[in-house]
Amino acid sequence: MNTLNFKGQLVRLAVTDLETDTRLMIQWSKDSEFDRLLDTEPAYLRTHKQDKEWLQDHLKEMCTFMIHTLADDRTIGFIDLSGFNWAAGDASVGIGLGERVYWGQGYGTDAMRIILRYAFEELNLRRVSLTVFEYNPRGIRSYEKAGFKIEGRARQAVNRAGQRWDIIFMGILRSEWEAAQVVS
């Protein structure tokens, strides 16, 4: 029997601390590129109170973890599961790395592998899905490395700086994840 483990090769997942993590999210939200990778809404600045209220609501509806590096225990982002359909065994995953120096180095992929292990082994889900914007090829590659497959797209659904971009739908089935574990 496997034991619950929130540690990967580069990162570990930790409980969210409302005070500390709200300050980090405010800092990260000042980076418009970070905001544009997370949401279809235009980037905008928020107050500490707005971010704290958002995080409090977010924590009620989602299974949220903060991503910490193993090397120096620095908090570099968050990852969550939401939209649970327990009858179907389905949920969505979201991730954001707020610290740019960690982008493109495997930290997000490692965090995604941890959350998938949690989703499939601990929560007994059958499927995990996500959406990603066409203008985020780094994210798409990371999700594919974690085992996600492109399932479809909403063509030209996002407007960024006067250009239209697709929203790409990706998913991974438990059976696909299990097969990849045998190979590893």
C-alpha positions as CSV (number, residue, x, y, z in Angstrom):
1,M,0.0,0.0,0.0
2,N,1.3,3.4,-0.9
3,T,1.6,6.1,1.7
4,L,0.4,9.7,1.0
5,N,3.4,11.7,-0.2
6,F,3.3,15.3,-1.2
7,K,6.9,15.4,-2.3
8,G,8.4,15.1,-5.7
9,Q,11.9,15.5,-7.3
10,L,12.0,19.3,-7.1
11,V,9.0,20.5,-5.0
12,R,6.7,19.6,-2.2
13,L,3.1,20.6,-1.8
14,A,2.1,22.3,1.5
15,V,-1.0,23.6,3.2
16,T,-2.0,27.1,2.3
17,D,-1.3,29.8,4.9
18,L,-3.9,32.6,4.4
19,E,-1.8,35.5,5.6
20,T,1.6,34.5,4.1
21,D,0.2,33.2,0.9
22,T,-2.1,36.1,0.3
23,R,0.9,38.5,0.4
24,L,2.7,36.3,-2.2
25,M,-0.4,36.2,-4.5
26,I,-0.6,40.0,-4.4
27,Q,3.0,40.1,-5.3
28,W,2.5,37.6,-8.2
29,S,-0.6,39.3,-9.4
30,K,1.4,42.5,-10.2
31,D,3.0,40.5,-13.0
32,S,0.6,40.8,-15.9
33,E,2.1,37.9,-17.7
34,F,1.4,35.6,-14.7
35,D,-2.2,36.9,-14.6
36,R,-2.6,36.3,-18.3
37,L,-1.5,32.7,-18.0
38,L,-4.1,32.1,-15.3
39,D,-7.3,33.6,-16.5
40,T,-9.2,35.1,-19.4
41,E,-10.0,38.2,-17.5
42,P,-7.8,41.3,-18.2
43,A,-4.9,41.7,-15.8
44,Y,-5.6,44.1,-13.0
45,L,-4.2,45.1,-9.6
46,R,-6.0,44.0,-6.4
47,T,-5.8,45.0,-2.8
48,H,-4.6,42.8,0.0
49,K,-8.2,42.6,1.2
50,Q,-9.5,41.5,-2.2
51,D,-6.9,38.8,-2.6
52,K,-7.4,37.6,0.9
53,E,-11.2,37.3,0.3
54,W,-10.6,35.6,-3.0
55,L,-8.2,33.1,-1.4
56,Q,-10.6,32.4,1.5
57,D,-13.4,31.6,-1.0
58,H,-11.0,29.6,-3.2
59,L,-10.0,27.5,-0.3
60,K,-13.6,26.6,0.5
61,E,-14.4,25.3,-3.0
62,M,-11.1,23.8,-4.0
63,C,-8.3,21.5,-2.7
64,T,-5.5,24.0,-2.8
65,F,-1.8,23.5,-2.1
66,M,1.2,25.9,-2.2
67,I,4.3,24.7,-4.2
68,H,7.6,24.9,-2.3
69,T,11.0,24.1,-3.7
70,L,12.9,21.2,-2.0
71,A,16.2,23.0,-2.3
72,D,15.4,26.1,-0.2
73,D,11.7,25.7,0.8
74,R,10.8,28.8,-1.2
75,T,7.1,29.2,-2.0
76,I,6.9,29.5,-5.8
77,G,3.3,28.9,-6.7
78,F,0.1,27.1,-6.1
79,I,-1.8,24.1,-7.5
80,D,-5.4,23.1,-6.9
81,L,-8.1,20.6,-7.7
82,S,-11.7,21.9,-8.2
83,G,-15.0,21.2,-10.0
84,F,-15.3,17.8,-8.4
85,N,-17.9,15.4,-9.9
86,W,-17.6,12.5,-7.4
87,A,-20.1,10.4,-9.2
88,A,-18.1,10.5,-12.4
89,G,-14.7,10.6,-10.6
90,D,-13.7,13.8,-12.3
91,A,-12.0,17.1,-11.3
92,S,-10.1,20.0,-12.9
93,V,-6.6,21.0,-12.0
94,G,-5.1,24.5,-12.0
95,I,-1.5,25.6,-11.4
96,G,0.3,28.9,-11.3
97,L,4.0,29.5,-10.7
98,G,4.4,33.1,-9.5
99,E,8.1,33.2,-9.3
100,R,9.4,33.6,-12.9
101,V,12.9,32.3,-12.2
102,Y,11.4,28.9,-11.8
103,W,9.5,28.9,-15.1
104,G,10.6,26.3,-17.7
105,Q,12.8,24.3,-15.3
106,G,10.5,21.4,-14.4
107,Y,9.0,22.7,-11.2
108,G,5.5,22.9,-12.5
109,T,5.7,19.5,-14.1
110,D,6.9,18.0,-10.8
111,A,4.0,19.7,-8.9
112,M,1.5,18.4,-11.5
113,R,2.9,14.8,-11.1
114,I,2.4,15.1,-7.3
115,I,-1.2,16.4,-7.6
116,L,-2.1,13.6,-10.1
117,R,-0.7,11.0,-7.7
118,Y,-2.9,12.5,-5.0
119,A,-6.0,12.7,-7.4
120,F,-5.7,9.1,-8.6
121,E,-4.4,7.3,-5.5
122,E,-5.9,9.2,-2.6
123,L,-9.1,10.7,-4.0
124,N,-9.7,7.7,-6.4
125,L,-10.5,10.0,-9.3
126,R,-10.9,8.5,-12.8
127,R,-10.1,11.7,-14.8
128,V,-8.4,15.0,-14.3
129,S,-8.7,17.9,-16.8
130,L,-7.4,21.4,-17.4
131,T,-7.6,24.3,-19.8
132,V,-4.6,26.1,-21.1
133,F,-4.2,29.1,-23.5
134,E,-2.7,28.6,-27.0
135,Y,-0.2,31.3,-26.2
136,N,1.3,29.2,-23.4
137,P,3.4,26.6,-25.2
138,R,5.6,26.1,-22.1
139,G,2.5,25.1,-20.1
140,I,1.3,22.8,-22.9
141,R,4.6,21.0,-23.0
142,S,4.7,20.7,-19.2
143,Y,1.2,19.2,-19.1
144,E,2.1,16.7,-21.9
145,K,5.2,15.7,-19.9
146,A,2.9,15.0,-17.0
147,G,0.7,12.8,-19.2
148,F,-2.1,15.1,-20.3
149,K,-3.5,14.8,-23.9
150,I,-5.2,17.5,-25.9
151,E,-8.9,16.7,-26.1
152,G,-10.2,19.8,-27.9
153,R,-10.2,23.5,-28.2
154,A,-12.4,26.6,-28.1
155,R,-11.2,28.5,-31.2
156,Q,-10.4,32.2,-30.8
157,A,-12.0,32.3,-27.4
158,V,-9.5,34.6,-25.8
159,N,-8.6,38.2,-26.8
160,R,-5.1,39.3,-25.7
161,A,-3.7,42.6,-27.0
162,G,-6.0,42.5,-30.0
163,Q,-5.1,39.0,-31.1
164,R,-7.5,36.0,-30.8
165,W,-6.2,32.7,-29.2
166,D,-7.7,29.3,-28.6
167,I,-8.4,27.7,-25.2
168,I,-7.1,24.2,-25.3
169,F,-8.7,21.4,-23.3
170,M,-6.5,18.7,-21.9
171,G,-7.1,15.6,-19.8
172,I,-5.6,12.5,-18.4
173,L,-7.3,9.3,-17.4
174,R,-6.3,7.2,-14.4
175,S,-5.5,4.3,-16.7
176,E,-3.1,6.5,-18.7
177,W,-1.5,7.7,-15.5
178,E,-1.1,4.2,-14.2
179,A,0.4,2.9,-17.4
180,A,3.0,5.8,-17.2
181,Q,3.9,4.8,-13.7
182,V,4.8,1.3,-14.8
183,V,7.1,2.6,-17.5
184,S,8.9,5.1,-15.1
